[in-house]
Amino acid sequence: MEAIDKVTIGLANQTKNQGQKIYLLESDPYDFYNLTENIVHKGRIADIIKGSKYFNPLMCAPFGSWQPFTLHPYWGFVIYKFLQIFNPNISLMSAVAMTPLLTYLLIIAAFYGFAGFWIIPSRLLLSGLYSWSWPLLI
C-alpha cells in the first residue's frame, strides 16, 4: 500500500510541476496543428502557394504534395487568438484541442439560440450519465 501511495504522490507532483499536457488523438489534428502553427509563426499556411492550393512538404513523404486550401487551420488560429484573450499563456496545442468543442457550442447557439446553448449540452451530459449508470443495474 505504501508503494502505491508513493507512486500516486509522485504523479501528482509531476503534474503540478509540468502543467497540463494535451495530446491530440489522431493524425489529422496534428496536420491541422502544423498548418495552424505555420499561420501563427509565418503568417501564412505554407511557403509555396499557387492558386487555390499550397505545397505541404510533410504530406506524401519524401516528395511533398499539393493540397487544397481548407478553413480548419484558419479557424484554429481564430480560436487560438480568442482563447488568448482569456489566457495569454495558452499553448497552441491546447487551443487546437479545444477547437471542436468551441465550434460545437457555436453551432448549437446558432441553430437553437441562447436557450439551446444551455439545453442541448445539458441533455447530452445527462444522456452520458444514463449510459454510465445502466451497466451497473445489470
N, CA, C and O atoms as CSV, one atom per row, in Angstrom:
chain,resi,resn,atom,element,x,y,z
A,1,MET,N,N,0.830,-1.191,0.000
A,1,MET,CA,C,0.000,0.000,0.000
A,1,MET,C,C,0.874,1.254,0.000
A,1,MET,O,O,0.522,2.273,-0.594
A,2,GLU,N,N,1.994,1.161,0.662
A,2,GLU,CA,C,2.904,2.310,0.734
A,2,GLU,C,C,3.491,2.639,-0.640
A,2,GLU,O,O,3.685,3.810,-0.964
A,3,ALA,N,N,3.774,1.615,-1.446
A,3,ALA,CA,C,4.322,1.829,-2.782
A,3,ALA,C,C,3.307,2.544,-3.672
A,3,ALA,O,O,3.675,3.417,-4.458
A,4,ILE,N,N,2.047,2.179,-3.550
A,4,ILE,CA,C,1.003,2.830,-4.344
A,4,ILE,C,C,0.880,4.293,-3.952
A,4,ILE,O,O,0.722,5.155,-4.817
A,5,ASP,N,N,0.951,4.580,-2.663
A,5,ASP,CA,C,0.879,5.969,-2.203
A,5,ASP,C,C,2.049,6.786,-2.727
A,5,ASP,O,O,1.872,7.943,-3.108
A,6,LYS,N,N,3.251,6.198,-2.752
A,6,LYS,CA,C,4.431,6.906,-3.271
A,6,LYS,C,C,4.267,7.234,-4.752
A,6,LYS,O,O,4.576,8.342,-5.191
A,7,VAL,N,N,3.778,6.259,-5.513
A,7,VAL,CA,C,3.588,6.486,-6.946
A,7,VAL,C,C,2.522,7.556,-7.175
A,7,VAL,O,O,2.692,8.423,-8.033
A,8,THR,N,N,1.435,7.505,-6.426
A,8,THR,CA,C,0.367,8.492,-6.563
A,8,THR,C,C,0.862,9.891,-6.243
A,8,THR,O,O,0.566,10.836,-6.975
A,9,ILE,N,N,1.605,10.032,-5.168
A,9,ILE,CA,C,2.150,11.341,-4.791
A,9,ILE,C,C,3.153,11.819,-5.831
A,9,ILE,O,O,3.173,13.000,-6.179
A,10,GLY,N,N,3.983,10.911,-6.328
A,10,GLY,CA,C,4.956,11.274,-7.367
A,10,GLY,C,C,4.284,11.758,-8.640
A,10,GLY,O,O,4.719,12.743,-9.236
A,11,LEU,N,N,3.224,11.071,-9.063
A,11,LEU,CA,C,2.493,11.504,-10.258
A,11,LEU,C,C,1.804,12.838,-10.046
A,11,LEU,O,O,1.769,13.673,-10.951
A,12,ALA,N,N,1.253,13.045,-8.853
A,12,ALA,CA,C,0.596,14.324,-8.556
A,12,ALA,C,C,1.604,15.467,-8.581
A,12,ALA,O,O,1.313,16.531,-9.127
A,13,ASN,N,N,2.777,15.266,-8.003
A,13,ASN,CA,C,3.818,16.299,-8.002
A,13,ASN,C,C,4.352,16.553,-9.404
A,13,ASN,O,O,4.635,17.693,-9.771
A,14,GLN,N,N,4.487,15.493,-10.178
A,14,GLN,CA,C,4.972,15.645,-11.551
A,14,GLN,C,C,3.988,16.481,-12.374
A,14,GLN,O,O,4.414,17.332,-13.155
A,15,THR,N,N,2.694,16.255,-12.215
A,15,THR,CA,C,1.676,17.017,-12.938
A,15,THR,C,C,1.689,18.484,-12.526
A,15,THR,O,O,1.520,19.365,-13.369
A,16,LYS,N,N,1.889,18.753,-11.237
A,16,LYS,CA,C,1.921,20.135,-10.759
A,16,LYS,C,C,3.121,20.883,-11.323
A,16,LYS,O,O,3.014,22.058,-11.671
A,17,ASN,N,N,4.259,20.210,-11.413
A,17,ASN,CA,C,5.478,20.861,-11.881
A,17,ASN,C,C,5.470,21.100,-13.386
A,17,ASN,O,O,5.964,22.128,-13.851
A,18,GLN,N,N,4.920,20.171,-14.144
A,18,GLN,CA,C,4.993,20.279,-15.596
A,18,GLN,C,C,3.772,20.931,-16.224
A,18,GLN,O,O,3.818,21.318,-17.391
A,19,GLY,N,N,2.706,21.057,-15.493
A,19,GLY,CA,C,1.498,21.619,-16.071
A,19,GLY,C,C,0.743,20.564,-16.864
A,19,GLY,O,O,1.146,19.402,-16.922
A,20,GLN,N,N,-0.338,20.980,-17.463
A,20,GLN,CA,C,-1.193,20.057,-18.188
A,20,GLN,C,C,-0.640,19.800,-19.578
A,20,GLN,O,O,-0.230,20.728,-20.276
A,21,LYS,N,N,-0.631,18.534,-19.976
A,21,LYS,CA,C,-0.198,18.184,-21.320
A,21,LYS,C,C,-1.407,17.755,-22.124
A,21,LYS,O,O,-2.255,17.001,-21.645
A,22,ILE,N,N,-1.477,18.238,-23.341
A,22,ILE,CA,C,-2.578,17.909,-24.234
A,22,ILE,C,C,-2.004,17.060,-25.366
A,22,ILE,O,O,-0.967,17.390,-25.941
A,23,TYR,N,N,-2.684,15.980,-25.672
A,23,TYR,CA,C,-2.304,15.149,-26.805
A,23,TYR,C,C,-3.501,15.048,-27.737
A,23,TYR,O,O,-4.621,14.798,-27.291
A,24,LEU,N,N,-3.268,15.239,-29.016
A,24,LEU,CA,C,-4.326,15.084,-30.000
A,24,LEU,C,C,-4.466,13.598,-30.316
A,24,LEU,O,O,-3.486,12.855,-30.254
A,25,LEU,N,N,-5.663,13.166,-30.651
A,25,LEU,CA,C,-5.949,11.739,-30.713
A,25,LEU,C,C,-5.635,11.074,-32.052
A,25,LEU,O,O,-5.438,9.860,-32.095
A,26,GLU,N,N,-5.584,11.821,-33.126
A,26,GLU,CA,C,-5.394,11.216,-34.439
A,26,GLU,C,C,-4.350,11.997,-35.222
A,26,GLU,O,O,-3.824,13.001,-34.741
A,27,SER,N,N,-4.053,11.533,-36.430
A,27,SER,CA,C,-3.030,12.192,-37.234
A,27,SER,C,C,-3.538,13.474,-37.898
A,27,SER,O,O,-2.776,14.429,-38.045
A,28,ASP,N,N,-4.806,13.510,-38.300
A,28,ASP,CA,C,-5.340,14.710,-38.951
A,28,ASP,C,C,-5.259,15.950,-38.064
A,28,ASP,O,O,-4.871,17.009,-38.557
A,29,PRO,N,N,-5.610,15.868,-36.773
A,29,PRO,CA,C,-5.457,17.058,-35.936
A,29,PRO,C,C,-4.014,17.549,-35.856
A,29,PRO,O,O,-3.781,18.752,-35.742
A,30,TYR,N,N,-3.044,16.638,-35.915
A,30,TYR,CA,C,-1.647,17.073,-35.912
A,30,TYR,C,C,-1.293,17.788,-37.214
A,30,TYR,O,O,-0.500,18.729,-37.214
A,31,ASP,N,N,-1.882,17.339,-38.321
A,31,ASP,CA,C,-1.658,18.032,-39.592
A,31,ASP,C,C,-2.230,19.442,-39.524
A,31,ASP,O,O,-1.566,20.400,-39.922
A,32,PHE,N,N,-3.465,19.579,-39.020
A,32,PHE,CA,C,-4.058,20.912,-38.894
A,32,PHE,C,C,-3.318,21.753,-37.855
A,32,PHE,O,O,-3.221,22.972,-37.996
A,33,TYR,N,N,-2.797,21.107,-36.817
A,33,TYR,CA,C,-1.984,21.823,-35.828
A,33,TYR,C,C,-0.740,22.401,-36.497
A,33,TYR,O,O,-0.375,23.549,-36.244
A,34,ASN,N,N,-0.087,21.608,-37.350
A,34,ASN,CA,C,1.110,22.080,-38.049
A,34,ASN,C,C,0.781,23.258,-38.962
A,34,ASN,O,O,1.531,24.232,-39.021
A,35,LEU,N,N,-0.343,23.165,-39.674
A,35,LEU,CA,C,-0.736,24.267,-40.564
A,35,LEU,C,C,-1.088,25.516,-39.762
A,35,LEU,O,O,-0.754,26.629,-40.168
A,36,THR,N,N,-1.767,25.336,-38.617
A,36,THR,CA,C,-2.100,26.470,-37.762
A,36,THR,C,C,-0.834,27.085,-37.180
A,36,THR,O,O,-0.738,28.304,-37.035
A,37,GLU,N,N,0.132,26.244,-36.849
A,37,GLU,CA,C,1.420,26.732,-36.345
A,37,GLU,C,C,2.131,27.568,-37.414
A,37,GLU,O,O,2.763,28.577,-37.101
A,38,ASN,N,N,2.023,27.143,-38.672
A,38,ASN,CA,C,2.589,27.950,-39.759
A,38,ASN,C,C,1.931,29.321,-39.829
A,38,ASN,O,O,2.607,30.329,-40.034
A,39,ILE,N,N,0.617,29.359,-39.659
A,39,ILE,CA,C,-0.090,30.644,-39.693
A,39,ILE,C,C,0.359,31.533,-38.540
A,39,ILE,O,O,0.550,32.735,-38.723
A,40,VAL,N,N,0.530,30.954,-37.356
A,40,VAL,CA,C,0.944,31.734,-36.183
A,40,VAL,C,C,2.351,32.295,-36.376
A,40,VAL,O,O,2.589,33.472,-36.106
A,41,HIS,N,N,3.282,31.467,-36.838
A,41,HIS,CA,C,4.688,31.890,-36.908
A,41,HIS,C,C,5.056,32.611,-38.208
A,41,HIS,O,O,5.864,33.540,-38.193
A,42,LYS,N,N,4.463,32.184,-39.340
A,42,LYS,CA,C,4.844,32.754,-40.631
A,42,LYS,C,C,3.797,33.697,-41.214
A,42,LYS,O,O,4.094,34.466,-42.127
A,43,GLY,N,N,2.560,33.641,-40.684
A,43,GLY,CA,C,1.501,34.481,-41.213
A,43,GLY,C,C,0.804,33.904,-42.425
A,43,GLY,O,O,-0.071,34.551,-43.000
A,44,ARG,N,N,1.170,32.711,-42.820
A,44,ARG,CA,C,0.540,32.049,-43.956
A,44,ARG,C,C,0.579,30.549,-43.752
A,44,ARG,O,O,1.347,30.039,-42.937
A,45,ILE,N,N,-0.250,29.852,-44.494
A,45,ILE,CA,C,-0.400,28.416,-44.286
A,45,ILE,C,C,0.808,27.622,-44.788
A,45,ILE,O,O,1.129,26.567,-44.241
A,46,ALA,N,N,1.476,28.131,-45.830
A,46,ALA,CA,C,2.632,27.420,-46.401
A,46,ALA,C,C,3.550,28.415,-47.083
A,46,ALA,O,O,3.175,29.558,-47.343
A,47,ASP,N,N,4.744,27.965,-47.363
A,47,ASP,CA,C,5.712,28.833,-48.047
A,47,ASP,C,C,5.403,28.978,-49.535
A,47,ASP,O,O,5.621,30.039,-50.120
A,48,ILE,N,N,4.895,27.905,-50.145
A,48,ILE,CA,C,4.618,27.919,-51.586
A,48,ILE,C,C,3.111,27.798,-51.798
A,48,ILE,O,O,2.501,26.803,-51.405
A,49,ILE,N,N,2.519,28.810,-52.419
A,49,ILE,CA,C,1.080,28.829,-52.687
A,49,ILE,C,C,0.879,29.150,-54.166
A,49,ILE,O,O,1.448,30.105,-54.695
A,50,LYS,N,N,0.051,28.324,-54.825
A,50,LYS,CA,C,-0.299,28.578,-56.225
A,50,LYS,C,C,-1.799,28.411,-56.384
A,50,LYS,O,O,-2.336,27.317,-56.210
A,51,GLY,N,N,-2.464,29.498,-56.712
A,51,GLY,CA,C,-3.905,29.451,-56.903
A,51,GLY,C,C,-4.618,29.067,-55.622
A,51,GLY,O,O,-4.471,29.729,-54.594
A,52,SER,N,N,-5.400,27.983,-55.690
A,52,SER,CA,C,-6.165,27.546,-54.525
A,52,SER,C,C,-5.510,26.363,-53.820
A,52,SER,O,O,-6.167,25.657,-53.056
A,53,LYS,N,N,-4.225,26.142,-54.071
A,53,LYS,CA,C,-3.508,25.037,-53.430
A,53,LYS,C,C,-2.210,25.531,-52.807
A,53,LYS,O,O,-1.654,26.554,-53.208
A,54,TYR,N,N,-1.750,24.788,-51.830
A,54,TYR,CA,C,-0.470,25.075,-51.188
A,54,TYR,C,C,0.351,23.802,-51.183
A,54,TYR,O,O,-0.187,22.695,-51.203
A,55,PHE,N,N,1.666,23.976,-51.155
A,55,PHE,CA,C,2.562,22.822,-51.136
A,55,PHE,C,C,2.884,22.475,-49.700
A,55,PHE,O,O,3.400,23.304,-48.950
A,56,ASN,N,N,2.575,21.237,-49.317
A,56,ASN,CA,C,2.857,20.748,-47.975
A,56,ASN,C,C,3.961,19.703,-48.071
A,56,ASN,O,O,3.709,18.587,-48.525
A,57,PRO,N,N,5.191,20.045,-47.649
A,57,PRO,CA,C,6.308,19.103,-47.776
A,57,PRO,C,C,6.198,17.902,-46.845
A,57,PRO,O,O,6.931,16.928,-47.014
A,58,LEU,N,N,5.297,17.951,-45.864
A,58,LEU,CA,C,5.152,16.846,-44.923
A,58,LEU,C,C,4.157,15.785,-45.394
A,58,LEU,O,O,4.106,14.695,-44.823
A,59,MET,N,N,3.376,16.084,-46.414
A,59,MET,CA,C,2.415,15.114,-46.940
A,59,MET,C,C,3.075,14.295,-48.045
A,59,MET,O,O,3.900,14.807,-48.802
A,60,CYS,N,N,2.706,13.023,-48.127
A,60,CYS,CA,C,3.233,12.111,-49.163
A,60,CYS,C,C,4.756,12.140,-49.199
A,60,CYS,O,O,5.364,12.343,-50.250
A,61,ALA,N,N,5.352,11.937,-48.047
A,61,ALA,CA,C,6.807,11.991,-47.927
A,61,ALA,C,C,7.453,10.993,-48.881
A,61,ALA,O,O,6.863,9.945,-49.143
A,62,PRO,N,N,8.592,11.265,-49.387
A,62,PRO,CA,C,9.507,12.367,-49.111
A,62,PRO,C,C,9.366,13.543,-50.076
A,62,PRO,O,O,10.121,14.510,-49.981
A,63,PHE,N,N,8.412,13.473,-50.998
A,63,PHE,CA,C,8.355,14.483,-52.050
A,63,PHE,C,C,7.407,15.640,-51.762
A,63,PHE,O,O,7.520,16.688,-52.399
A,64,GLY,N,N,6.488,15.486,-50.835
A,64,GLY,CA,C,5.511,16.526,-50.563
A,64,GLY,C,C,4.328,16.415,-51.505
A,64,GLY,O,O,4.328,15.609,-52.435
A,65,SER,N,N,3.324,17.235,-51.252
A,65,SER,CA,C,2.114,17.159,-52.051
A,65,SER,C,C,1.416,18.515,-52.070
A,65,SER,O,O,1.513,19.303,-51.129
A,66,TRP,N,N,0.710,18.761,-53.169
A,66,TRP,CA,C,-0.111,19.964,-53.262
A,66,TRP,C,C,-1.465,19.664,-52.639
A,66,TRP,O,O,-2.107,18.670,-52.981
A,67,GLN,N,N,-1.889,20.511,-51.738
A,67,GLN,CA,C,-3.139,20.323,-51.003
A,67,GLN,C,C,-4.064,21.509,-51.267
A,67,GLN,O,O,-3.595,22.640,-51.398
A,68,PRO,N,N,-5.377,21.262,-51.346
A,68,PRO,CA,C,-6.313,22.390,-51.487
A,68,PRO,C,C,-6.462,23.128,-50.156
A,68,PRO,O,O,-6.316,22.535,-49.087
A,69,PHE,N,N,-6.751,24.412,-50.234
A,69,PHE,CA,C,-6.964,25.199,-49.017
A,69,PHE,C,C,-8.184,24.686,-48.265
A,69,PHE,O,O,-9.193,24.322,-48.870
A,70,THR,N,N,-8.081,24.661,-46.947
A,70,THR,CA,C,-9.218,24.363,-46.094
A,70,THR,C,C,-9.283,25.432,-45.010
A,70,THR,O,O,-8.300,26.127,-44.752
A,71,LEU,N,N,-10.432,25.555,-44.388
A,71,LEU,CA,C,-10.605,26.564,-43.347
A,71,LEU,C,C,-10.156,26.076,-41.971
A,71,LEU,O,O,-10.048,26.882,-41.047
A,72,HIS,N,N,-9.892,24.782,-41.810
A,72,HIS,CA,C,-9.535,24.245,-40.499
A,72,HIS,C,C,-8.385,24.990,-39.826
A,72,HIS,O,O,-8.535,25.403,-38.676
A,73,PRO,N,N,-7.247,25.180,-40.489
A,73,PRO,CA,C,-6.140,25.869,-39.811
A,73,PRO,C,C,-6.471,27.322,-39.471
A,73,PRO,O,O,-6.064,27.822,-38.422
A,74,TYR,N,N,-7.201,27.994,-40.345
A,74,TYR,CA,C,-7.556,29.384,-40.078
A,74,TYR,C,C,-8.548,29.484,-38.923
A,74,TYR,O,O,-8.461,30.395,-38.099
A,75,TRP,N,N,-9.495,28.540,-38.865
A,75,TRP,CA,C,-10.452,28.528,-37.761
A,75,TRP,C,C,-9.728,28.219,-36.455
A,75,TRP,O,O,-10.047,28.801,-35.418
A,76,GLY,N,N,-8.757,27.309,-36.495
A,76,GLY,CA,C,-7.949,27.035,-35.309
A,76,GLY,C,C,-7.183,28.261,-34.854
A,76,GLY,O,O,-7.023,28.493,-33.655
A,77,PHE,N,N,-6.708,29.045,-35.809
A,77,PHE,CA,C,-5.994,30.286,-35.479
A,77,PHE,C,C,-6.935,31.292,-34.822
A,77,PHE,O,O,-6.552,31.963,-33.863
A,78,VAL,N,N,-8.169,31.404,-35.334
A,78,VAL,CA,C,-9.153,32.321,-34.751
A,78,VAL,C,C,-9.484,31.897,-33.315
A,78,VAL,O,O,-9.564,32.737,-32.418
A,79,ILE,N,N,-9.675,30.595,-33.105
A,79,ILE,CA,C,-9.952,30.081,-31.759
A,79,ILE,C,C,-8.769,30.351,-30.838
A,79,ILE,O,O,-8.955,30.729,-29.682
A,80,TYR,N,N,-7.562,30.161,-31.340
A,80,TYR,CA,C,-6.349,30.419,-30.556
A,80,TYR,C,C,-6.284,31.877,-30.108
A,80,TYR,O,O,-6.017,32.161,-28.940
A,81,LYS,N,N,-6.525,32.784,-31.025
A,81,LYS,CA,C,-6.494,34.216,-30.683
A,81,LYS,C,C,-7.624,34.576,-29.710
A,81,LYS,O,O,-7.436,35.401,-28.815
A,82,PHE,N,N,-8.800,33.954,-29.887
A,82,PHE,CA,C,-9.912,34.196,-28.984
A,82,PHE,C,C,-9.573,33.711,-27.573
A,82,PHE,O,O,-9.833,34.419,-26.600
A,83,LEU,N,N,-9.004,32.531,-27.455
A,83,LEU,CA,C,-8.673,31.987,-26.139
A,83,LEU,C,C,-7.525,32.744,-25.472
A,83,LEU,O,O,-7.413,32.751,-24.246
A,84,GLN,N,N,-6.674,33.380,-26.277
A,84,GLN,CA,C,-5.591,34.189,-25.710
A,84,GLN,C,C,-6.131,35.416,-24.981
A,84,GLN,O,O,-5.441,35.974,-24.128
A,85,ILE,N,N,-7.327,35.839,-25.295
A,85,ILE,CA,C,-7.940,36.953,-24.569
A,85,ILE,C,C,-8.133,36.575,-23.109
A,85,ILE,O,O,-7.896,37.387,-22.215
A,86,PHE,N,N,-8.566,35.336,-22.868
A,86,PHE,CA,C,-8.835,34.873,-21.510
A,86,PHE,C,C,-7.603,34.310,-20.817
A,86,PHE,O,O,-7.474,34.414,-19.597
A,87,ASN,N,N,-6.695,33.712,-21.590
A,87,ASN,CA,C,-5.474,33.136,-21.040
A,87,ASN,C,C,-4.327,33.424,-22.004
A,87,ASN,O,O,-4.139,32.681,-22.967
A,88,PRO,N,N,-3.558,34.486,-21.769
A,88,PRO,CA,C,-2.482,34.835,-22.700
A,88,PRO,C,C,-1.392,33.771,-22.816
A,88,PRO,O,O,-0.634,33.780,-23.786
A,89,ASN,N,N,-1.299,32.865,-21.862
A,89,ASN,CA,C,-0.260,31.836,-21.881
A,89,ASN,C,C,-0.734,30.503,-22.452
A,89,ASN,O,O,-0.022,29.504,-22.345
A,90,ILE,N,N,-1.914,30.468,-23.051
A,90,ILE,CA,C,-2.422,29.200,-23.578
A,90,ILE,C,C,-1.549,28.726,-24.729
A,90,ILE,O,O,-1.111,29.516,-25.566
A,91,SER,N,N,-1.307,27.424,-24.754
A,91,SER,CA,C,-0.487,26.878,-25.836
A,91,SER,C,C,-1.354,26.667,-27.082
A,91,SER,O,O,-2.573,26.516,-27.001
A,92,LEU,N,N,-0.698,26.661,-28.206
A,92,LEU,CA,C,-1.405,26.434,-29.463
A,92,LEU,C,C,-2.030,25.045,-29.467
A,92,LEU,O,O,-3.134,24.865,-29.981
A,93,MET,N,N,-1.337,24.065,-28.900
A,93,MET,CA,C,-1.860,22.695,-28.839
A,93,MET,C,C,-3.168,22.647,-28.053
A,93,MET,O,O,-4.109,21.965,-28.459
A,94,SER,N,N,-3.235,23.361,-26.936
A,94,SER,CA,C,-4.467,23.397,-26.145
A,94,SER,C,C,-5.596,24.050,-26.924
A,94,SER,O,O,-6.731,23.574,-26.890
A,95,ALA,N,N,-5.297,25.130,-27.622
A,95,ALA,CA,C,-6.329,25.830,-28.395
A,95,ALA,C,C,-6.834,24.959,-29.536
A,95,ALA,O,O,-8.036,24.919,-29.796
A,96,VAL,N,N,-5.935,24.263,-30.218
A,96,VAL,CA,C,-6.346,23.384,-31.315
A,96,VAL,C,C,-7.181,22.221,-30.768
A,96,VAL,O,O,-8.128,21.778,-31.418
A,97,ALA,N,N,-6.833,21.735,-29.588
A,97,ALA,CA,C,-7.600,20.646,-28.982
A,97,ALA,C,C,-8.997,21.103,-28.576
A,97,ALA,O,O,-9.925,20.293,-28.573
A,98,MET,N,N,-9.171,22.376,-28.235
A,98,MET,CA,C,-10.481,22.898,-27.824
A,98,MET,C,C,-11.322,23.366,-29.005
A,98,MET,O,O,-12.501,23.670,-28.826
A,99,THR,N,N,-10.764,23.432,-30.180
A,99,THR,CA,C,-11.469,23.943,-31.350
A,99,THR,C,C,-12.751,23.175,-31.652
A,99,THR,O,O,-13.771,23.821,-31.896
A,100,PRO,N,N,-12.774,21.830,-31.654
A,100,PRO,CA,C,-14.047,21.145,-31.932
A,100,PRO,C,C,-15.126,21.447,-30.896
A,100,PRO,O,O,-16.291,21.614,-31.255
A,101,LEU,N,N,-14.761,21.519,-29.631
A,101,LEU,CA,C,-15.739,21.807,-28.591
A,101,LEU,C,C,-16.338,23.201,-28.767
A,101,LEU,O,O,-17.557,23.362,-28.713
A,102,LEU,N,N,-15.496,24.199,-28.976
A,102,LEU,CA,C,-15.995,25.561,-29.145
A,102,LEU,C,C,-16.807,25.704,-30.425
A,102,LEU,O,O,-17.790,26.445,-30.458
A,103,THR,N,N,-16.408,25.008,-31.468
A,103,THR,CA,C,-17.172,25.032,-32.718
A,103,THR,C,C,-18.549,24.414,-32.503
A,103,THR,O,O,-19.551,24.938,-32.989
A,104,TYR,N,N,-18.599,23.309,-31.782
A,104,TYR,CA,C,-19.864,22.658,-31.465
A,104,TYR,C,C,-20.776,23.606,-30.689
A,104,TYR,O,O,-21.959,23.722,-31.010
A,105,LEU,N,N,-20.248,24.275,-29.688
A,105,LEU,CA,C,-21.059,25.192,-28.890
A,105,LEU,C,C,-21.574,26.363,-29.725
A,105,LEU,O,O,-22.711,26.799,-29.545
A,106,LEU,N,N,-20.751,26.868,-30.630
A,106,LEU,CA,C,-21.198,27.959,-31.502
A,106,LEU,C,C,-22.293,27.503,-32.460
A,106,LEU,O,O,-23.225,28.260,-32.735
A,107,ILE,N,N,-22.195,26.291,-32.966
A,107,ILE,CA,C,-23.228,25.771,-33.865
A,107,ILE,C,C,-24.547,25.591,-33.118
A,107,ILE,O,O,-25.612,25.936,-33.632
A,108,ILE,N,N,-24.470,25.051,-31.908
A,108,ILE,CA,C,-25.682,24.891,-31.095
A,108,ILE,C,C,-26.316,26.259,-30.836
A,108,ILE,O,O,-27.531,26.415,-30.953
A,109,ALA,N,N,-25.498,27.240,-30.486
A,109,ALA,CA,C,-26.026,28.583,-30.224
A,109,ALA,C,C,-26.643,29.186,-31.487
A,109,ALA,O,O,-27.663,29.871,-31.409
A,110,ALA,N,N,-26.034,28.939,-32.647
A,110,ALA,CA,C,-26.556,29.499,-33.893
A,110,ALA,C,C,-27.885,28.866,-34.287
A,110,ALA,O,O,-28.788,29.569,-34.741
A,111,PHE,N,N,-28.021,27.561,-34.123
A,111,PHE,CA,C,-29.240,26.886,-34.559
A,111,PHE,C,C,-30.372,26.952,-33.544
A,111,PHE,O,O,-31.539,27.037,-33.924
A,112,TYR,N,N,-30.044,26.913,-32.270
A,112,TYR,CA,C,-31.087,26.841,-31.262
A,112,TYR,C,C,-31.213,28.118,-30.433
A,112,TYR,O,O,-32.062,28.189,-29.544
A,113,GLY,N,N,-30.409,29.097,-30.700
A,113,GLY,CA,C,-30.469,30.336,-29.952
A,113,GLY,C,C,-29.835,30.186,-28.578
A,113,GLY,O,O,-29.201,29.176,-28.273
A,114,PHE,N,N,-30.016,31.193,-27.772
A,114,PHE,CA,C,-29.381,31.202,-26.448
A,114,PHE,C,C,-29.892,30.075,-25.559
A,114,PHE,O,O,-29.118,29.489,-24.802
A,115,ALA,N,N,-31.199,29.759,-25.641
A,115,ALA,CA,C,-31.758,28.686,-24.803
A,115,ALA,C,C,-31.140,27.347,-25.179
A,115,ALA,O,O,-30.833,26.537,-24.303
A,116,GLY,N,N,-30.958,27.108,-26.470
A,116,GLY,CA,C,-30.356,25.857,-26.912
A,116,GLY,C,C,-28.912,25.726,-26.485
A,116,GLY,O,O,-28.399,24.617,-26.333
A,117,PHE,N,N,-28.256,26.860,-26.292
A,117,PHE,CA,C,-26.861,26.858,-25.851
A,117,PHE,C,C,-26.723,26.163,-24.505
A,117,PHE,O,O,-25.682,25.577,-24.209
A,118,TRP,N,N,-27.781,26.228,-23.682
A,118,TRP,CA,C,-27.746,25.583,-22.364
A,118,TRP,C,C,-28.509,24.270,-22.342
A,118,TRP,O,O,-28.114,23.344,-21.632
A,119,ILE,N,N,-29.593,24.167,-23.100
A,119,ILE,CA,C,-30.446,22.978,-23.039
A,119,ILE,C,C,-29.796,21.770,-23.710
A,119,ILE,O,O,-29.735,20.691,-23.119
A,120,ILE,N,N,-29.314,21.943,-24.929
A,120,ILE,CA,C,-28.777,20.800,-25.679
A,120,ILE,C,C,-27.548,20.190,-24.989
A,120,ILE,O,O,-27.514,18.973,-24.809
A,121,PRO,N,N,-26.540,20.979,-24.596
A,121,PRO,CA,C,-25.400,20.350,-23.901
A,121,PRO,C,C,-25.793,19.676,-22.593
A,121,PRO,O,O,-25.210,18.652,-22.235
A,122,SER,N,N,-26.767,20.225,-21.869
A,122,SER,CA,C,-27.177,19.584,-20.616
A,122,SER,C,C,-27.865,18.254,-20.901
A,122,SER,O,O,-27.702,17.308,-20.130
A,123,ARG,N,N,-28.625,18.157,-21.980
A,123,ARG,CA,C,-29.234,16.881,-22.354
A,123,ARG,C,C,-28.165,15.874,-22.734
A,123,ARG,O,O,-28.280,14.697,-22.392
A,124,LEU,N,N,-27.129,16.310,-23.434
A,124,LEU,CA,C,-26.037,15.393,-23.779
A,124,LEU,C,C,-25.306,14.919,-22.528
A,124,LEU,O,O,-24.919,13.754,-22.436
A,125,LEU,N,N,-25.119,15.804,-21.582
A,125,LEU,CA,C,-24.467,15.430,-20.327
A,125,LEU,C,C,-25.306,14.390,-19.594
A,125,LEU,O,O,-24.775,13.394,-19.103
A,126,LEU,N,N,-26.621,14.621,-19.517
A,126,LEU,CA,C,-27.485,13.663,-18.838
A,126,LEU,C,C,-27.518,12.322,-19.558
A,126,LEU,O,O,-27.545,11.277,-18.908
A,127,SER,N,N,-27.516,12.333,-20.882
A,127,SER,CA,C,-27.507,11.064,-21.606
A,127,SER,C,C,-26.214,10.309,-21.330
A,127,SER,O,O,-26.210,9.079,-21.282
A,128,GLY,N,N,-25.110,11.043,-21.148
A,128,GLY,CA,C,-23.859,10.390,-20.791
A,128,GLY,C,C,-23.916,9.768,-19.415
A,128,GLY,O,O,-23.359,8.693,-19.192
A,129,LEU,N,N,-24.593,10.439,-18.479
A,129,LEU,CA,C,-24.735,9.877,-17.133
A,129,LEU,C,C,-25.589,8.618,-17.159
A,129,LEU,O,O,-25.292,7.646,-16.464
A,130,TYR,N,N,-26.660,8.635,-17.968
A,130,TYR,CA,C,-27.509,7.451,-18.043
A,130,TYR,C,C,-26.757,6.283,-18.678
A,130,TYR,O,O,-26.920,5.140,-18.253
A,131,SER,N,N,-25.949,6.555,-19.675
A,131,SER,CA,C,-25.222,5.456,-20.321
A,131,SER,C,C,-24.172,4.869,-19.385
A,131,SER,O,O,-23.840,3.690,-19.499
A,132,TRP,N,N,-23.645,5.671,-18.461
A,132,TRP,CA,C,-22.679,5.139,-17.498
A,132,TRP,C,C,-23.357,4.330,-16.408
A,132,TRP,O,O,-22.758,3.403,-15.864
A,133,SER,N,N,-24.609,4.670,-16.079
A,133,SER,CA,C,-25.240,4.019,-14.942
A,133,SER,C,C,-25.947,2.730,-15.309
A,133,SER,O,O,-26.118,1.875,-14.439
A,134,TRP,N,N,-26.370,2.543,-16.560
A,134,TRP,CA,C,-27.149,1.345,-16.866
A,134,TRP,C,C,-26.361,0.064,-16.724
A,134,TRP,O,O,-26.959,-0.935,-16.326
A,135,PRO,N,N,-25.045,-0.002,-17.019
A,135,PRO,CA,C,-24.359,-1.289,-16.803
A,135,PRO,C,C,-24.323,-1.688,-15.328
A,135,PRO,O,O,-24.204,-2.872,-15.014
A,136,LEU,N,N,-24.423,-0.719,-14.427
A,136,LEU,CA,C,-24.395,-1.039,-13.008
A,136,LEU,C,C,-25.685,-1.711,-12.557
A,136,LEU,O,O,-25.714,-2.361,-11.511
A,137,LEU,N,N,-26.747,-1.559,-13.335
A,137,LEU,CA,C,-28.031,-2.142,-12.973
A,137,LEU,C,C,-28.153,-3.598,-13.398
A,137,LEU,O,O,-29.041,-4.311,-12.930
A,138,ILE,N,N,-27.283,-4.033,-14.266
A,138,ILE,CA,C,-27.367,-5.414,-14.774
A,138,ILE,C,C,-26.719,-6.377,-13.815
A,138,ILE,O,O,-26.692,-7.581,-14.072
